[in-house]
């Protein structure tokens, strides 16, 4: 989760797509076409391995767009395949 947050802060679309499960991965994210975001921090509220190859992470990411503060509160689902964890989807709270 922290590595995906860092990838967002660095606009590393390649890393985000590589760590997104192929079943739910979009063709692209077009991060450069988005309004400029100033990322302020990540708080992992909880993480839980729900099965041998499944886990969830609840987090809050804070950022600003044009000086206005925002926060993303999500519970993300992850799946492990061939020893690698992949982001599957998330529920925004």
PDB file of N, CA, C and O in Angstrom:
ATOM      1  N   UNK A   1       0.814  -1.183   0.000  1.00  0.00           N
ATOM      2  CA  UNK A   1       0.000   0.000   0.000  1.00  0.00           C
ATOM      3  C   UNK A   1       0.856   1.244   0.000  1.00  0.00           C
ATOM      4  O   UNK A   1       0.595   2.177  -0.759  1.00  0.00           O
ATOM      5  N   UNK A   2       1.868   1.271   0.834  1.00  0.00           N
ATOM      6  CA  UNK A   2       2.733   2.453   0.887  1.00  0.00           C
ATOM      7  C   UNK A   2       3.454   2.658  -0.439  1.00  0.00           C
ATOM      8  O   UNK A   2       3.654   3.796  -0.865  1.00  0.00           O
ATOM      9  N   UNK A   3       3.841   1.581  -1.087  1.00  0.00           N
ATOM     10  CA  UNK A   3       4.534   1.737  -2.373  1.00  0.00           C
ATOM     11  C   UNK A   3       3.588   2.289  -3.437  1.00  0.00           C
ATOM     12  O   UNK A   3       4.016   3.057  -4.298  1.00  0.00           O
ATOM     13  N   UNK A   4       2.330   1.915  -3.393  1.00  0.00           N
ATOM     14  CA  UNK A   4       1.360   2.459  -4.362  1.00  0.00           C
ATOM     15  C   UNK A   4       1.089   3.932  -4.073  1.00  0.00           C
ATOM     16  O   UNK A   4       0.948   4.726  -5.003  1.00  0.00           O
ATOM     17  N   UNK A   5       1.016   4.304  -2.803  1.00  0.00           N
ATOM     18  CA  UNK A   5       0.869   5.725  -2.457  1.00  0.00           C
ATOM     19  C   UNK A   5       2.065   6.513  -3.006  1.00  0.00           C
ATOM     20  O   UNK A   5       1.898   7.561  -3.629  1.00  0.00           O
ATOM     21  N   UNK A   6       3.264   5.993  -2.765  1.00  0.00           N
ATOM     22  CA  UNK A   6       4.474   6.669  -3.271  1.00  0.00           C
ATOM     23  C   UNK A   6       4.432   6.790  -4.785  1.00  0.00           C
ATOM     24  O   UNK A   6       4.844   7.810  -5.337  1.00  0.00           O
ATOM     25  N   UNK A   7       3.943   5.768  -5.457  1.00  0.00           N
ATOM     26  CA  UNK A   7       3.842   5.817  -6.916  1.00  0.00           C
ATOM     27  C   UNK A   7       2.886   6.916  -7.361  1.00  0.00           C
ATOM     28  O   UNK A   7       3.141   7.592  -8.357  1.00  0.00           O
ATOM     29  N   UNK A   8       1.798   7.098  -6.637  1.00  0.00           N
ATOM     30  CA  UNK A   8       0.885   8.203  -6.962  1.00  0.00           C
ATOM     31  C   UNK A   8       1.580   9.545  -6.768  1.00  0.00           C
ATOM     32  O   UNK A   8       1.432  10.441  -7.599  1.00  0.00           O
ATOM     33  N   UNK A   9       2.339   9.696  -5.679  1.00  0.00           N
ATOM     34  CA  UNK A   9       3.008  10.977  -5.428  1.00  0.00           C
ATOM     35  C   UNK A   9       4.053  11.282  -6.497  1.00  0.00           C
ATOM     36  O   UNK A   9       4.326  12.448  -6.785  1.00  0.00           O
ATOM     37  N   UNK A  10       4.630  10.250  -7.080  1.00  0.00           N
ATOM     38  CA  UNK A  10       5.671  10.414  -8.105  1.00  0.00           C
ATOM     39  C   UNK A  10       5.128  10.288  -9.526  1.00  0.00           C
ATOM     40  O   UNK A  10       5.891  10.328 -10.492  1.00  0.00           O
ATOM     41  N   UNK A  11       3.807  10.135  -9.654  1.00  0.00           N
ATOM     42  CA  UNK A  11       3.133   9.972 -10.949  1.00  0.00           C
ATOM     43  C   UNK A  11       3.717   8.791 -11.720  1.00  0.00           C
ATOM     44  O   UNK A  11       3.971   8.896 -12.920  1.00  0.00           O
ATOM     45  N   UNK A  12       3.931   7.668 -11.032  1.00  0.00           N
ATOM     46  CA  UNK A  12       4.501   6.459 -11.624  1.00  0.00           C
ATOM     47  C   UNK A  12       3.384   5.529 -12.079  1.00  0.00           C
ATOM     48  O   UNK A  12       3.118   4.506 -11.448  1.00  0.00           O
ATOM     49  N   UNK A  13       2.736   5.892 -13.176  1.00  0.00           N
ATOM     50  CA  UNK A  13       1.644   5.090 -13.721  1.00  0.00           C
ATOM     51  C   UNK A  13       2.103   3.675 -14.048  1.00  0.00           C
ATOM     52  O   UNK A  13       1.340   2.723 -13.885  1.00  0.00           O
ATOM     53  N   UNK A  14       3.330   3.529 -14.505  1.00  0.00           N
ATOM     54  CA  UNK A  14       3.847   2.199 -14.852  1.00  0.00           C
ATOM     55  C   UNK A  14       3.835   1.270 -13.640  1.00  0.00           C
ATOM     56  O   UNK A  14       3.448   0.108 -13.756  1.00  0.00           O
ATOM     57  N   UNK A  15       4.253   1.770 -12.487  1.00  0.00           N
ATOM     58  CA  UNK A  15       4.269   0.946 -11.276  1.00  0.00           C
ATOM     59  C   UNK A  15       2.847   0.628 -10.810  1.00  0.00           C
ATOM     60  O   UNK A  15       2.548  -0.504 -10.427  1.00  0.00           O
ATOM     61  N   UNK A  16       1.980   1.634 -10.847  1.00  0.00           N
ATOM     62  CA  UNK A  16       0.600   1.413 -10.422  1.00  0.00           C
ATOM     63  C   UNK A  16      -0.076   0.345 -11.263  1.00  0.00           C
ATOM     64  O   UNK A  16      -0.766  -0.523 -10.728  1.00  0.00           O
ATOM     65  N   UNK A  17       0.111   0.399 -12.555  1.00  0.00           N
ATOM     66  CA  UNK A  17      -0.501  -0.601 -13.438  1.00  0.00           C
ATOM     67  C   UNK A  17       0.133  -1.976 -13.240  1.00  0.00           C
ATOM     68  O   UNK A  17      -0.561  -2.990 -13.308  1.00  0.00           O
ATOM     69  N   UNK A  18       1.438  -2.023 -12.998  1.00  0.00           N
ATOM     70  CA  UNK A  18       2.130  -3.302 -12.798  1.00  0.00           C
ATOM     71  C   UNK A  18       1.707  -3.987 -11.506  1.00  0.00           C
ATOM     72  O   UNK A  18       1.789  -5.211 -11.396  1.00  0.00           O
ATOM     73  N   UNK A  19       1.250  -3.200 -10.520  1.00  0.00           N
ATOM     74  CA  UNK A  19       0.844  -3.778  -9.234  1.00  0.00           C
ATOM     75  C   UNK A  19      -0.677  -3.883  -9.109  1.00  0.00           C
ATOM     76  O   UNK A  19      -1.192  -4.171  -8.028  1.00  0.00           O
ATOM     77  N   UNK A  20      -1.383  -3.655 -10.188  1.00  0.00           N
ATOM     78  CA  UNK A  20      -2.849  -3.758 -10.241  1.00  0.00           C
ATOM     79  C   UNK A  20      -3.189  -5.120 -10.831  1.00  0.00           C
ATOM     80  O   UNK A  20      -2.609  -5.507 -11.846  1.00  0.00           O
ATOM     81  N   UNK A  21      -4.100  -5.844 -10.232  1.00  0.00           N
ATOM     82  CA  UNK A  21      -4.453  -7.181 -10.719  1.00  0.00           C
ATOM     83  C   UNK A  21      -5.000  -7.088 -12.147  1.00  0.00           C
ATOM     84  O   UNK A  21      -5.833  -6.226 -12.425  1.00  0.00           O
ATOM     85  N   UNK A  22      -4.550  -7.955 -13.051  1.00  0.00           N
ATOM     86  CA  UNK A  22      -4.990  -7.893 -14.453  1.00  0.00           C
ATOM     87  C   UNK A  22      -6.505  -7.981 -14.636  1.00  0.00           C
ATOM     88  O   UNK A  22      -7.043  -7.447 -15.606  1.00  0.00           O
ATOM     89  N   UNK A  23      -7.185  -8.642 -13.723  1.00  0.00           N
ATOM     90  CA  UNK A  23      -8.641  -8.797 -13.832  1.00  0.00           C
ATOM     91  C   UNK A  23      -9.380  -7.454 -13.694  1.00  0.00           C
ATOM     92  O   UNK A  23     -10.448  -7.272 -14.279  1.00  0.00           O
ATOM     93  N   UNK A  24      -8.812  -6.518 -12.921  1.00  0.00           N
ATOM     94  CA  UNK A  24      -9.495  -5.238 -12.671  1.00  0.00           C
ATOM     95  C   UNK A  24      -8.699  -4.025 -13.142  1.00  0.00           C
ATOM     96  O   UNK A  24      -9.161  -2.893 -12.999  1.00  0.00           O
ATOM     97  N   UNK A  25      -7.520  -4.244 -13.697  1.00  0.00           N
ATOM     98  CA  UNK A  25      -6.625  -3.147 -14.100  1.00  0.00           C
ATOM     99  C   UNK A  25      -7.177  -2.379 -15.291  1.00  0.00           C
ATOM    100  O   UNK A  25      -7.574  -2.989 -16.284  1.00  0.00           O
ATOM    101  N   UNK A  26      -7.210  -1.043 -15.211  1.00  0.00           N
ATOM    102  CA  UNK A  26      -7.624  -0.244 -16.368  1.00  0.00           C
ATOM    103  C   UNK A  26      -6.511  -0.227 -17.414  1.00  0.00           C
ATOM    104  O   UNK A  26      -5.369  -0.577 -17.117  1.00  0.00           O
ATOM    105  N   UNK A  27      -6.841   0.176 -18.619  1.00  0.00           N
ATOM    106  CA  UNK A  27      -5.841   0.256 -19.683  1.00  0.00           C
ATOM    107  C   UNK A  27      -4.807   1.333 -19.378  1.00  0.00           C
ATOM    108  O   UNK A  27      -3.627   1.167 -19.686  1.00  0.00           O
ATOM    109  N   UNK A  28      -5.242   2.428 -18.776  1.00  0.00           N
ATOM    110  CA  UNK A  28      -4.330   3.505 -18.381  1.00  0.00           C
ATOM    111  C   UNK A  28      -4.973   4.301 -17.260  1.00  0.00           C
ATOM    112  O   UNK A  28      -6.162   4.156 -16.976  1.00  0.00           O
ATOM    113  N   UNK A  29      -4.162   5.148 -16.627  1.00  0.00           N
ATOM    114  CA  UNK A  29      -4.668   5.990 -15.550  1.00  0.00           C
ATOM    115  C   UNK A  29      -4.676   7.460 -15.928  1.00  0.00           C
ATOM    116  O   UNK A  29      -5.400   8.244 -15.316  1.00  0.00           O
ATOM    117  N   UNK A  30      -3.893   7.852 -16.917  1.00  0.00           N
ATOM    118  CA  UNK A  30      -3.775   9.233 -17.380  1.00  0.00           C
ATOM    119  C   UNK A  30      -3.526  10.188 -16.207  1.00  0.00           C
ATOM    120  O   UNK A  30      -4.218  11.196 -16.063  1.00  0.00           O
ATOM    121  N   UNK A  31      -2.546   9.866 -15.384  1.00  0.00           N
ATOM    122  CA  UNK A  31      -2.239  10.704 -14.229  1.00  0.00           C
ATOM    123  C   UNK A  31      -1.752  12.089 -14.635  1.00  0.00           C
ATOM    124  O   UNK A  31      -1.966  13.059 -13.908  1.00  0.00           O
ATOM    125  N   UNK A  32      -1.102  12.189 -15.782  1.00  0.00           N
ATOM    126  CA  UNK A  32      -0.607  13.498 -16.212  1.00  0.00           C
ATOM    127  C   UNK A  32      -1.740  14.399 -16.690  1.00  0.00           C
ATOM    128  O   UNK A  32      -1.569  15.617 -16.741  1.00  0.00           O
ATOM    129  N   UNK A  33      -2.890  13.831 -17.039  1.00  0.00           N
ATOM    130  CA  UNK A  33      -4.032  14.616 -17.481  1.00  0.00           C
ATOM    131  C   UNK A  33      -4.907  15.096 -16.333  1.00  0.00           C
ATOM    132  O   UNK A  33      -5.889  15.804 -16.555  1.00  0.00           O
ATOM    133  N   UNK A  34      -4.558  14.715 -15.103  1.00  0.00           N
ATOM    134  CA  UNK A  34      -5.327  15.088 -13.913  1.00  0.00           C
ATOM    135  C   UNK A  34      -4.844  16.449 -13.394  1.00  0.00           C
ATOM    136  O   UNK A  34      -3.720  16.859 -13.684  1.00  0.00           O
ATOM    137  N   UNK A  35      -5.691  17.149 -12.625  1.00  0.00           N
ATOM    138  CA  UNK A  35      -5.219  18.383 -11.971  1.00  0.00           C
ATOM    139  C   UNK A  35      -4.039  18.054 -11.058  1.00  0.00           C
ATOM    140  O   UNK A  35      -3.989  16.974 -10.470  1.00  0.00           O
ATOM    141  N   UNK A  36      -3.101  18.974 -10.940  1.00  0.00           N
ATOM    142  CA  UNK A  36      -1.909  18.757 -10.112  1.00  0.00           C
ATOM    143  C   UNK A  36      -2.309  18.537  -8.659  1.00  0.00           C
ATOM    144  O   UNK A  36      -3.030  19.344  -8.071  1.00  0.00           O
ATOM    145  N   UNK A  37      -1.837  17.444  -8.097  1.00  0.00           N
ATOM    146  CA  UNK A  37      -2.131  17.104  -6.706  1.00  0.00           C
ATOM    147  C   UNK A  37      -0.868  17.247  -5.881  1.00  0.00           C
ATOM    148  O   UNK A  37       0.214  16.832  -6.297  1.00  0.00           O
ATOM    149  N   UNK A  38      -1.016  17.833  -4.718  1.00  0.00           N
ATOM    150  CA  UNK A  38       0.081  17.888  -3.755  1.00  0.00           C
ATOM    151  C   UNK A  38      -0.266  16.893  -2.659  1.00  0.00           C
ATOM    152  O   UNK A  38      -1.166  17.131  -1.854  1.00  0.00           O
ATOM    153  N   UNK A  39       0.450  15.782  -2.634  1.00  0.00           N
ATOM    154  CA  UNK A  39       0.153  14.732  -1.665  1.00  0.00           C
ATOM    155  C   UNK A  39       0.718  15.129  -0.312  1.00  0.00           C
ATOM    156  O   UNK A  39       1.859  15.581  -0.220  1.00  0.00           O
ATOM    157  N   UNK A  40      -0.076  14.962   0.738  1.00  0.00           N
ATOM    158  CA  UNK A  40       0.296  15.433   2.067  1.00  0.00           C
ATOM    159  C   UNK A  40       0.600  14.318   3.054  1.00  0.00           C
ATOM    160  O   UNK A  40       1.310  14.542   4.034  1.00  0.00           O
ATOM    161  N   UNK A  41       0.076  13.120   2.816  1.00  0.00           N
ATOM    162  CA  UNK A  41       0.377  12.043   3.743  1.00  0.00           C
ATOM    163  C   UNK A  41      -0.562  10.860   3.618  1.00  0.00           C
ATOM    164  O   UNK A  41      -1.652  10.949   3.053  1.00  0.00           O
ATOM    165  N   UNK A  42      -0.100   9.761   4.161  1.00  0.00           N
ATOM    166  CA  UNK A  42      -0.844   8.510   4.148  1.00  0.00           C
ATOM    167  C   UNK A  42      -0.909   7.979   5.574  1.00  0.00           C
ATOM    168  O   UNK A  42       0.103   7.917   6.272  1.00  0.00           O
ATOM    169  N   UNK A  43      -2.103   7.598   5.994  1.00  0.00           N
ATOM    170  CA  UNK A  43      -2.293   6.939   7.284  1.00  0.00           C
ATOM    171  C   UNK A  43      -2.957   5.598   7.019  1.00  0.00           C
ATOM    172  O   UNK A  43      -4.071   5.537   6.497  1.00  0.00           O
ATOM    173  N   UNK A  44      -2.267   4.526   7.381  1.00  0.00           N
ATOM    174  CA  UNK A  44      -2.861   3.193   7.285  1.00  0.00           C
ATOM    175  C   UNK A  44      -3.601   2.952   8.586  1.00  0.00           C
ATOM    176  O   UNK A  44      -2.995   2.884   9.656  1.00  0.00           O
ATOM    177  N   UNK A  45      -4.904   2.826   8.487  1.00  0.00           N
ATOM    178  CA  UNK A  45      -5.743   2.666   9.677  1.00  0.00           C
ATOM    179  C   UNK A  45      -5.790   1.215  10.141  1.00  0.00           C
ATOM    180  O   UNK A  45      -5.816   0.944  11.342  1.00  0.00           O
ATOM    181  N   UNK A  46      -5.799   0.284   9.191  1.00  0.00           N
ATOM    182  CA  UNK A  46      -5.758  -1.142   9.555  1.00  0.00           C
ATOM    183  C   UNK A  46      -5.376  -1.949   8.323  1.00  0.00           C
ATOM    184  O   UNK A  46      -5.564  -1.524   7.183  1.00  0.00           O
ATOM    185  N   UNK A  47      -4.842  -3.109   8.593  1.00  0.00           N
ATOM    186  CA  UNK A  47      -4.561  -4.080   7.529  1.00  0.00           C
ATOM    187  C   UNK A  47      -4.858  -5.452   8.093  1.00  0.00           C
ATOM    188  O   UNK A  47      -4.617  -5.739   9.266  1.00  0.00           O
ATOM    189  N   UNK A  48      -5.385  -6.283   7.225  1.00  0.00           N
ATOM    190  CA  UNK A  48      -5.827  -7.598   7.688  1.00  0.00           C
ATOM    191  C   UNK A  48      -5.668  -8.607   6.561  1.00  0.00           C
ATOM    192  O   UNK A  48      -6.152  -8.387   5.450  1.00  0.00           O
ATOM    193  N   UNK A  49      -4.999  -9.695   6.843  1.00  0.00           N
ATOM    194  CA  UNK A  49      -4.918 -10.788   5.887  1.00  0.00           C
ATOM    195  C   UNK A  49      -6.156 -11.641   6.104  1.00  0.00           C
ATOM    196  O   UNK A  49      -6.289 -12.303   7.133  1.00  0.00           O
ATOM    197  N   UNK A  50      -7.066 -11.625   5.129  1.00  0.00           N
ATOM    198  CA  UNK A  50      -8.362 -12.297   5.275  1.00  0.00           C
ATOM    199  C   UNK A  50      -8.325 -13.751   4.838  1.00  0.00           C
ATOM    200  O   UNK A  50      -9.224 -14.519   5.179  1.00  0.00           O
ATOM    201  N   UNK A  51      -7.301 -14.142   4.089  1.00  0.00           N
ATOM    202  CA  UNK A  51      -7.073 -15.521   3.645  1.00  0.00           C
ATOM    203  C   UNK A  51      -5.589 -15.620   3.305  1.00  0.00           C
ATOM    204  O   UNK A  51      -4.868 -14.624   3.363  1.00  0.00           O
ATOM    205  N   UNK A  52      -5.138 -16.806   2.955  1.00  0.00           N
ATOM    206  CA  UNK A  52      -3.715 -16.985   2.660  1.00  0.00           C
ATOM    207  C   UNK A  52      -3.223 -16.045   1.558  1.00  0.00           C
ATOM    208  O   UNK A  52      -2.093 -15.560   1.614  1.00  0.00           O
ATOM    209  N   UNK A  53      -4.059 -15.792   0.569  1.00  0.00           N
ATOM    210  CA  UNK A  53      -3.648 -14.966  -0.564  1.00  0.00           C
ATOM    211  C   UNK A  53      -4.541 -13.744  -0.769  1.00  0.00           C
ATOM    212  O   UNK A  53      -4.635 -13.219  -1.878  1.00  0.00           O
ATOM    213  N   UNK A  54      -5.191 -13.297   0.292  1.00  0.00           N
ATOM    214  CA  UNK A  54      -6.068 -12.119   0.198  1.00  0.00           C
ATOM    215  C   UNK A  54      -5.860 -11.242   1.428  1.00  0.00           C
ATOM    216  O   UNK A  54      -5.628 -11.728   2.535  1.00  0.00           O
ATOM    217  N   UNK A  55      -5.952  -9.934   1.195  1.00  0.00           N
ATOM    218  CA  UNK A  55      -5.792  -8.992   2.302  1.00  0.00           C
ATOM    219  C   UNK A  55      -6.560  -7.715   1.998  1.00  0.00           C
ATOM    220  O   UNK A  55      -6.894  -7.424   0.850  1.00  0.00           O
ATOM    221  N   UNK A  56      -6.830  -6.962   3.060  1.00  0.00           N
ATOM    222  CA  UNK A  56      -7.434  -5.642   2.901  1.00  0.00           C
ATOM    223  C   UNK A  56      -6.575  -4.633   3.663  1.00  0.00           C
ATOM    224  O   UNK A  56      -5.921  -4.963   4.653  1.00  0.00           O
ATOM    225  N   UNK A  57      -6.599  -3.403   3.173  1.00  0.00           N
ATOM    226  CA  UNK A  57      -5.903  -2.297   3.833  1.00  0.00           C
ATOM    227  C   UNK A  57      -6.860  -1.115   3.846  1.00  0.00           C
ATOM    228  O   UNK A  57      -7.362  -0.702   2.801  1.00  0.00           O
ATOM    229  N   UNK A  58      -7.108  -0.578   5.027  1.00  0.00           N
ATOM    230  CA  UNK A  58      -7.899   0.646   5.146  1.00  0.00           C
ATOM    231  C   UNK A  58      -6.929   1.799   5.348  1.00  0.00           C
ATOM    232  O   UNK A  58      -6.045   1.728   6.203  1.00  0.00           O
ATOM    233  N   UNK A  59      -7.087   2.849   4.574  1.00  0.00           N
ATOM    234  CA  UNK A  59      -6.155   3.965   4.651  1.00  0.00           C
ATOM    235  C   UNK A  59      -6.873   5.288   4.405  1.00  0.00           C
ATOM    236  O   UNK A  59      -7.991   5.331   3.891  1.00  0.00           O
ATOM    237  N   UNK A  60      -6.192   6.360   4.789  1.00  0.00           N
ATOM    238  CA  UNK A  60      -6.608   7.717   4.460  1.00  0.00           C
ATOM    239  C   UNK A  60      -5.403   8.396   3.824  1.00  0.00           C
ATOM    240  O   UNK A  60      -4.334   8.478   4.429  1.00  0.00           O
ATOM    241  N   UNK A  61      -5.584   8.881   2.599  1.00  0.00           N
ATOM    242  CA  UNK A  61      -4.546   9.647   1.903  1.00  0.00           C
ATOM    243  C   UNK A  61      -5.037  11.095   1.822  1.00  0.00           C
ATOM    244  O   UNK A  61      -6.171  11.356   1.419  1.00  0.00           O
ATOM    245  N   UNK A  62      -4.172  12.024   2.209  1.00  0.00           N
ATOM    246  CA  UNK A  62      -4.533  13.440   2.178  1.00  0.00           C
ATOM    247  C   UNK A  62      -3.763  14.125   1.053  1.00  0.00           C
ATOM    248  O   UNK A  62      -2.591  13.834   0.811  1.00  0.00           O
ATOM    249  N   UNK A  63      -4.451  15.045   0.368  1.00  0.00           N
ATOM    250  CA  UNK A  63      -3.825  15.774  -0.724  1.00  0.00           C
ATOM    251  C   UNK A  63      -4.531  17.095  -0.954  1.00  0.00           C
ATOM    252  O   UNK A  63      -5.637  17.313  -0.458  1.00  0.00           O
ATOM    253  N   UNK A  64      -3.888  17.978  -1.708  1.00  0.00           N
ATOM    254  CA  UNK A  64      -4.472  19.261  -2.078  1.00  0.00           C
ATOM    255  C   UNK A  64      -4.511  19.381  -3.594  1.00  0.00           C
ATOM    256  O   UNK A  64      -3.605  18.933  -4.296  1.00  0.00           O
ATOM    257  N   UNK A  65      -5.574  19.993  -4.073  1.00  0.00           N
ATOM    258  CA  UNK A  65      -5.691  20.381  -5.482  1.00  0.00           C
ATOM    259  C   UNK A  65      -6.045  21.856  -5.485  1.00  0.00           C
ATOM    260  O   UNK A  65      -7.050  22.270  -4.907  1.00  0.00           O
ATOM    261  N   UNK A  66      -5.204  22.644  -6.144  1.00  0.00           N
ATOM    262  CA  UNK A  66      -5.417  24.102  -6.194  1.00  0.00           C
ATOM    263  C   UNK A  66      -5.607  24.697  -4.798  1.00  0.00           C
ATOM    264  O   UNK A  66      -6.451  25.571  -4.597  1.00  0.00           O
ATOM    265  N   UNK A  67      -4.817  24.216  -3.840  1.00  0.00           N
ATOM    266  CA  UNK A  67      -4.870  24.746  -2.481  1.00  0.00           C
ATOM    267  C   UNK A  67      -6.001  24.220  -1.621  1.00  0.00           C
ATOM    268  O   UNK A  67      -6.061  24.532  -0.431  1.00  0.00           O
ATOM    269  N   UNK A  68      -6.888  23.443  -2.183  1.00  0.00           N
ATOM    270  CA  UNK A  68      -8.026  22.908  -1.429  1.00  0.00           C
ATOM    271  C   UNK A  68      -7.708  21.489  -0.953  1.00  0.00           C
ATOM    272  O   UNK A  68      -7.293  20.637  -1.739  1.00  0.00           O
ATOM    273  N   UNK A  69      -7.909  21.252   0.339  1.00  0.00           N
ATOM    274  CA  UNK A  69      -7.580  19.960   0.940  1.00  0.00           C
ATOM    275  C   UNK A  69      -8.646  18.921   0.630  1.00  0.00           C
ATOM    276  O   UNK A  69      -9.841  19.217   0.603  1.00  0.00           O
ATOM    277  N   UNK A  70      -8.185  17.690   0.395  1.00  0.00           N
ATOM    278  CA  UNK A  70      -9.059  16.540   0.152  1.00  0.00           C
ATOM    279  C   UNK A  70      -8.488  15.353   0.916  1.00  0.00           C
ATOM    280  O   UNK A  70      -7.325  15.346   1.320  1.00  0.00           O
ATOM    281  N   UNK A  71      -9.336  14.360   1.100  1.00  0.00           N
ATOM    282  CA  UNK A  71      -8.866  13.104   1.688  1.00  0.00           C
ATOM    283  C   UNK A  71      -9.582  11.943   1.016  1.00  0.00           C
ATOM    284  O   UNK A  71     -10.770  12.014   0.702  1.00  0.00           O
ATOM    285  N   UNK A  72      -8.839  10.893   0.808  1.00  0.00           N
ATOM    286  CA  UNK A  72      -9.368   9.671   0.233  1.00  0.00           C
ATOM    287  C   UNK A  72      -9.327   8.611   1.325  1.00  0.00           C
ATOM    288  O   UNK A  72      -8.249   8.220   1.772  1.00  0.00           O
ATOM    289  N   UNK A  73     -10.490   8.144   1.755  1.00  0.00           N
ATOM    290  CA  UNK A  73     -10.592   7.102   2.772  1.00  0.00           C
ATOM    291  C   UNK A  73     -11.108   5.862   2.051  1.00  0.00           C
ATOM    292  O   UNK A  73     -12.224   5.861   1.532  1.00  0.00           O
ATOM    293  N   UNK A  74     -10.304   4.817   2.021  1.00  0.00           N
ATOM    294  CA  UNK A  74     -10.627   3.642   1.216  1.00  0.00           C
ATOM    295  C   UNK A  74     -10.263   2.362   1.949  1.00  0.00           C
ATOM    296  O   UNK A  74      -9.340   2.336   2.763  1.00  0.00           O
ATOM    297  N   UNK A  75     -10.999   1.309   1.649  1.00  0.00           N
ATOM    298  CA  UNK A  75     -10.609  -0.042   2.029  1.00  0.00           C
ATOM    299  C   UNK A  75     -10.244  -0.750   0.725  1.00  0.00           C
ATOM    300  O   UNK A  75     -11.102  -1.021  -0.114  1.00  0.00           O
ATOM    301  N   UNK A  76      -8.965  -1.039   0.576  1.00  0.00           N
ATOM    302  CA  UNK A  76      -8.459  -1.661  -0.640  1.00  0.00           C
ATOM    303  C   UNK A  76      -8.350  -3.167  -0.460  1.00  0.00           C
ATOM    304  O   UNK A  76      -8.000  -3.657   0.614  1.00  0.00           O
ATOM    305  N   UNK A  77      -8.654  -3.892  -1.528  1.00  0.00           N
ATOM    306  CA  UNK A  77      -8.514  -5.350  -1.541  1.00  0.00           C
ATOM    307  C   UNK A  77      -7.277  -5.718  -2.344  1.00  0.00           C
ATOM    308  O   UNK A  77      -7.015  -5.151  -3.404  1.00  0.00           O
ATOM    309  N   UNK A  78      -6.520  -6.677  -1.821  1.00  0.00           N
ATOM    310  CA  UNK A  78      -5.314  -7.159  -2.482  1.00  0.00           C
ATOM    311  C   UNK A  78      -5.368  -8.674  -2.619  1.00  0.00           C
ATOM    312  O   UNK A  78      -5.993  -9.363  -1.812  1.00  0.00           O
ATOM    313  N   UNK A  79      -4.705  -9.182  -3.653  1.00  0.00           N
ATOM    314  CA  UNK A  79      -4.637 -10.615  -3.913  1.00  0.00           C
ATOM    315  C   UNK A  79      -3.182 -10.976  -4.224  1.00  0.00           C
ATOM    316  O   UNK A  79      -2.498 -10.257  -4.952  1.00  0.00           O
ATOM    317  N   UNK A  80      -2.721 -12.094  -3.665  1.00  0.00           N
ATOM    318  CA  UNK A  80      -1.360 -12.551  -3.936  1.00  0.00           C
ATOM    319  C   UNK A  80      -1.400 -13.673  -4.971  1.00  0.00           C
ATOM    320  O   UNK A  80      -2.134 -14.650  -4.826  1.00  0.00           O
ATOM    321  N   UNK A  81      -0.596 -13.508  -6.013  1.00  0.00           N
ATOM    322  CA  UNK A  81      -0.439 -14.535  -7.042  1.00  0.00           C
ATOM    323  C   UNK A  81       1.040 -14.699  -7.336  1.00  0.00           C
ATOM    324  O   UNK A  81       1.756 -13.716  -7.528  1.00  0.00           O
ATOM    325  N   UNK A  82       1.489 -15.928  -7.372  1.00  0.00           N
ATOM    326  CA  UNK A  82       2.902 -16.230  -7.633  1.00  0.00           C
ATOM    327  C   UNK A  82       3.832 -15.431  -6.730  1.00  0.00           C
ATOM    328  O   UNK A  82       4.889 -14.969  -7.159  1.00  0.00           O
ATOM    329  N   UNK A  83       3.420 -15.273  -5.464  1.00  0.00           N
ATOM    330  CA  UNK A  83       4.250 -14.598  -4.483  1.00  0.00           C
ATOM    331  C   UNK A  83       4.201 -13.074  -4.520  1.00  0.00           C
ATOM    332  O   UNK A  83       4.873 -12.426  -3.719  1.00  0.00           O
ATOM    333  N   UNK A  84       3.421 -12.483  -5.431  1.00  0.00           N
ATOM    334  CA  UNK A  84       3.331 -11.018  -5.551  1.00  0.00           C
ATOM    335  C   UNK A  84       1.930 -10.551  -5.178  1.00  0.00           C
ATOM    336  O   UNK A  84       0.935 -11.185  -5.533  1.00  0.00           O
ATOM    337  N   UNK A  85       1.866  -9.434  -4.457  1.00  0.00           N
ATOM    338  CA  UNK A  85       0.587  -8.844  -4.083  1.00  0.00           C
ATOM    339  C   UNK A  85       0.138  -7.864  -5.152  1.00  0.00           C
ATOM    340  O   UNK A  85       0.932  -7.077  -5.668  1.00  0.00           O
ATOM    341  N   UNK A  86      -1.152  -7.924  -5.476  1.00  0.00           N
ATOM    342  CA  UNK A  86      -1.745  -7.032  -6.478  1.00  0.00           C
ATOM    343  C   UNK A  86      -2.968  -6.324  -5.894  1.00  0.00           C
ATOM    344  O   UNK A  86      -3.765  -6.927  -5.174  1.00  0.00           O
ATOM    345  N   UNK A  87      -3.101  -5.054  -6.211  1.00  0.00           N
ATOM    346  CA  UNK A  87      -4.308  -4.303  -5.868  1.00  0.00           C
ATOM    347  C   UNK A  87      -5.442  -4.829  -6.733  1.00  0.00           C
ATOM    348  O   UNK A  87      -5.269  -4.988  -7.942  1.00  0.00           O
ATOM    349  N   UNK A  88      -6.601  -5.102  -6.138  1.00  0.00           N
ATOM    350  CA  UNK A  88      -7.748  -5.612  -6.889  1.00  0.00           C
ATOM    351  C   UNK A  88      -8.786  -4.501  -7.076  1.00  0.00           C
ATOM    352  O   UNK A  88      -9.153  -4.162  -8.201  1.00  0.00           O
ATOM    353  N   UNK A  89      -9.248  -3.947  -5.965  1.00  0.00           N
ATOM    354  CA  UNK A  89     -10.235  -2.857  -6.046  1.00  0.00           C
ATOM    355  C   UNK A  89     -10.323  -2.194  -4.682  1.00  0.00           C
ATOM    356  O   UNK A  89      -9.648  -2.595  -3.734  1.00  0.00           O
ATOM    357  N   UNK A  90     -11.162  -1.179  -4.600  1.00  0.00           N
ATOM    358  CA  UNK A  90     -11.302  -0.479  -3.338  1.00  0.00           C
ATOM    359  C   UNK A  90     -12.701   0.047  -3.135  1.00  0.00           C
ATOM    360  O   UNK A  90     -13.426   0.340  -4.086  1.00  0.00           O
ATOM    361  N   UNK A  91     -13.059   0.158  -1.884  1.00  0.00           N
ATOM    362  CA  UNK A  91     -14.346   0.737  -1.492  1.00  0.00           C
ATOM    363  C   UNK A  91     -14.054   2.075  -0.838  1.00  0.00           C
ATOM    364  O   UNK A  91     -13.417   2.130   0.214  1.00  0.00           O
ATOM    365  N   UNK A  92     -14.518   3.161  -1.458  1.00  0.00           N
ATOM    366  CA  UNK A  92     -14.305   4.496  -0.909  1.00  0.00           C
ATOM    367  C   UNK A  92     -15.341   4.741   0.177  1.00  0.00           C
ATOM    368  O   UNK A  92     -16.542   4.569  -0.031  1.00  0.00           O
ATOM    369  N   UNK A  93     -14.850   5.144   1.330  1.00  0.00           N
ATOM    370  CA  UNK A  93     -15.714   5.372   2.490  1.00  0.00           C
ATOM    371  C   UNK A  93     -16.068   6.857   2.601  1.00  0.00           C
ATOM    372  O   UNK A  93     -16.790   7.253   3.517  1.00  0.00           O
TER     373      UNK A  93
END
